[in-house]
Amino acid sequence: MQDIANHMELEGKDVLDIGNAGNPSEGENREWFGAKARSYKTLDKLESTNPDIVADICDSKLASESFDVIILSQTLEHIYTPKKAIKEVARLLKKDGFLIVDSPWIGTDYHPEQGFDDYYRYTASCLIKMCQDAGLEIKDAKQTQLLSIVVAKKWKRSLSKLTTLCHL
């Protein structure tokens, strides 16, 4: 994550960190992404984790195109409907916004926490496909023994509009 943050232009950007156990004043993501950003917010469905925004990422009720960067770090495996979550994240991204998603892979133990379970493990290929299905363009991806990582970007023009233009 730190390497990704170091290569991103974050000044003047609005960042949303989803499911990081909430507390906006703690954590490496806040240090790496929040220090340079215009705003850094956290979202979690568990009020007990102290997030800025208490919401379910599968149906957040937040305004569309609200964030320039969304971080979904080691959270997707705890969401029972991951495709729905990725589609909601794509809706929340501003045009030209970035999603950074990572998830534990096989070398990582099952780790249910109090208040949420642990459902899945993802390859980078699976994360790529879910992001593409949500209309995001893949900018980078990496698979390690412990982690699958994808950086995706929301296009300026929606894929549905591009598809319509191609059929004229």
Beta strands, then each sheet from edge to edge (+ up, - down):
strand 1: 14-18
strand 2: 39-44
strand 3: 53-54
strand 4: 67-73
strand 5: 93-104
strand 6: 136-143
strand 7: 147-154
sheet 1: 3+ 2+ 1+ 4+ 5+ 7- 6+
end
